[in-house]
Amino acid sequence: MIVLPLVALLASLACAAIAATRYRRRGRTHELVWLAAFLIFALGAGCEVAGLRWGWNPFLARLYYFTGATLAASYLALGTLFVLAPRPVAMLALRGLLVASAAAGWLIAAAPVDPEALTTAGWAALTKSPALVALTVALNVSGTAVVVGGAVYSLWRGVRQRGWQRSQIAVLLIAAGTLLIAGGGILTRLGQHAYLYLAMAPGICLLLAGYLAPDLHGWPRRLGQATAPARAERTP
């Protein structure tokens, strides 16, 4: 079913566009990291769309596993570290993740792909070594833990300092989206590949909603402020 991966692709590209705009305006490192994370999500979903539309090949299977299955959650978590952790800690995590990314790329490039299974199994035709499985699981589990843990910490700190505010809904949306995406990954490791994007597509849409929420919060007030001068000019 191509619709759900296509939704995930479009939502990921929307998140990437927002991250690029914010980085251009503010120059903050975490926005640049999140831009990379959302582009990784988009590459994974794009591979799924291309494989379903035109057929899978070994390159698509490897690229999907490298991006969507292995790296996406960990780069999302790296952005969270640049927001919440001391910069030396975030920089150390960046170096470690770059090394892990290189190792994953090498293992995936060396992994054989069953050409007969491609037509029915898609990217699952990739034969994954124990080392690759262990690395993928470690990156996904740690990435999900950092994003969700960071969201919970941010929510706790915000409520403690300022009480509950509507802007904190964004934190809940991001945590829920990350958990839903992680659930999709668990389904694939249980052999339920067909249901992956039933979790991934709404999960990325929740990330988009959470990412948009700070910009949308208070928009009626800002709109009123912007239109007030125009109304004043038209008043006789």
C-alpha positions in Angstrom: 0.0 0.0 0.0 1.8 3.1 -1.3 -0.4 5.7 0.4 1.0 5.4 3.9 4.7 5.6 2.9 3.8 8.6 0.7 2.1 10.3 3.6 5.3 9.7 5.7 7.5 11.0 2.9 5.5 14.3 2.6 5.3 14.8 6.3 9.1 14.2 6.6 9.8 16.7 3.8 7.5 19.2 5.6 9.4 18.8 8.8 12.7 19.2 6.9 11.5 22.4 5.3 10.5 23.8 8.7 13.9 22.8 10.2 15.8 24.4 7.3 13.8 27.7 7.7 14.3 27.8 11.4 18.1 27.1 11.0 18.4 29.8 8.4 16.7 32.3 10.8 18.3 31.4 14.0 21.4 29.3 13.2 20.9 26.8 16.0 22.7 23.5 15.8 19.8 21.4 16.9 17.7 22.6 13.9 20.5 21.6 11.5 20.6 18.1 13.1 16.9 17.8 13.0 17.0 18.8 9.3 19.4 15.9 8.7 17.1 13.5 10.7 14.0 14.5 8.8 15.8 14.1 5.5 16.9 10.6 6.6 13.2 9.8 7.4 12.3 11.1 4.0 14.9 9.0 2.3 13.6 5.9 4.0 10.0 6.6 3.1 11.0 7.5 -0.4 12.7 4.2 -0.8 9.5 2.5 0.3 7.5 4.5 -2.2 9.9 3.8 -5.0 10.1 0.1 -4.2 6.3 -0.3 -4.1 5.8 1.8 -7.3 8.6 0.6 -9.5 9.9 -2.5 -7.8 12.7 -3.1 -5.3 16.4 -3.6 -6.2 19.4 -4.2 -4.0 20.4 -0.5 -3.9 16.9 0.6 -2.6 16.8 -2.2 0.0 20.2 -1.2 1.4 19.4 2.5 1.3 16.1 2.0 3.1 17.7 -0.1 5.8 20.5 2.4 6.2 18.2 5.4 6.5 14.7 4.5 7.7 15.5 1.4 9.7 18.9 2.3 11.2 19.7 6.0 11.5 16.6 8.1 11.6 15.7 7.8 15.4 19.3 8.3 16.5 19.7 11.6 14.6 16.4 12.8 16.0 17.8 12.0 19.4 21.0 13.9 18.7 19.0 17.0 18.0 17.4 16.6 21.4 20.8 16.3 23.1 21.9 19.6 21.4 18.8 21.2 23.0 19.0 19.7 26.5 22.5 18.4 27.2 25.7 20.4 27.7 27.4 21.1 24.4 30.5 18.9 25.1 28.1 16.0 25.7 26.2 16.6 22.5 29.4 16.9 20.5 30.7 13.7 22.0 27.4 12.0 21.0 27.8 13.5 17.5 31.2 11.9 17.0 30.0 8.6 18.3 27.0 8.7 16.0 29.1 9.5 13.0 31.3 6.5 13.8 28.2 4.3 14.3 26.8 5.6 11.0 30.0 4.7 9.1 29.9 1.2 10.7 26.3 0.7 9.8 27.0 1.8 6.2 29.9 -0.7 5.9 27.8 -3.6 7.3 24.8 -2.8 5.1 27.0 -2.4 2.0 28.5 -5.9 2.7 25.1 -7.5 3.4 23.9 -9.8 0.6 20.4 -9.3 -0.9 18.3 -12.2 -2.1 17.2 -11.2 -5.6 14.4 -13.8 -5.6 12.9 -12.4 -2.4 13.0 -8.8 -3.5 9.7 -9.0 -5.4 7.8 -10.3 -2.4 9.8 -9.2 0.7 11.1 -5.9 -0.5 13.8 -4.4 1.7 13.5 -7.5 4.0 15.3 -9.4 1.4 18.5 -7.9 2.9 20.3 -10.5 4.9 21.3 -8.8 8.2 24.3 -10.0 10.1 24.1 -10.3 13.9 26.4 -7.3 14.2 24.1 -5.2 12.0 21.0 -6.2 13.9 22.7 -5.4 17.2 23.8 -2.0 16.0 20.4 -1.2 14.5 18.6 -2.2 17.7 21.0 -0.2 19.9 20.7 3.0 17.8 16.9 2.7 17.7 16.4 1.9 21.4 18.8 4.6 22.6 17.4 7.1 20.1 13.9 6.5 21.2 14.9 6.6 24.9 16.6 10.0 24.4 13.8 11.6 22.5 11.0 10.4 24.8 13.1 10.9 27.9 14.0 14.4 26.8 10.3 15.2 26.0 9.3 13.9 29.5 12.0 16.0 31.2 11.1 19.1 29.2 7.4 18.7 30.1 8.2 18.1 33.8 10.5 21.2 33.9 8.0 23.4 32.1 5.1 22.4 34.4 7.3 22.8 37.5 8.4 26.3 36.5 5.4 27.8 34.7 2.5 25.3 35.2 0.6 23.7 32.4 0.6 25.6 29.2 -0.8 24.8 25.8 2.6 25.1 24.2 3.6 21.9 26.1 1.2 19.9 23.8 4.1 20.0 21.3 6.2 18.0 23.7 3.5 15.4 24.1 3.0 15.1 20.3 6.7 14.6 19.7 6.9 11.9 22.4 3.8 10.1 21.1 5.1 10.3 17.5 8.5 8.8 18.5 6.9 6.0 20.4 4.6 5.2 17.5 7.5 5.1 15.1 9.4 2.8 17.5 6.3 0.6 17.6 6.5 0.3 13.9 10.1 -0.8 14.2 9.2 -3.4 16.7 6.6 -4.8 14.3 9.2 -5.3 11.6 11.5 -7.1 14.0 8.6 -9.4 14.8 8.2 -10.2 11.1 5.2 -7.9 10.5 6.7 -5.9 7.7 3.4 -5.1 6.1 2.2 -3.1 9.1 5.3 -0.9 9.4 3.9 2.2 7.9 0.6 1.8 9.7 2.7 3.1 12.6 5.3 5.1 10.8 3.0 7.4 8.8 0.9 8.6 11.7 4.0 8.7 13.9 5.8 11.1 11.5 2.6 13.2 11.2 2.6 13.5 15.0 6.2 14.7 14.8 5.1 17.3 12.2 2.2 18.4 14.4 4.5 18.8 17.4 7.2 20.5 15.4 4.6 23.0 14.1 2.9 23.6 17.4 5.2 26.3 18.7 4.6 28.4 15.5 0.9 27.8 15.5 0.5 28.6 19.3 -1.0 32.1 19.7 -1.5 32.7 15.9 -5.0 34.3 16.4 -3.4 36.9 18.6 -0.6 37.6 16.2 -3.0 37.7 13.3 -5.1 40.3 15.2 -2.0 42.4 15.8 -1.1 42.3 12.2 -4.5 43.3 10.9 -5.1 46.0 13.5 -3.1 48.7 11.6 -5.0 47.9 8.4 -8.3 48.3 10.1 -7.2 51.6 11.6 -6.2 52.9 8.2 -9.7 52.1 6.8 -11.5 53.8 9.7 -12.8 57.2 8.6 
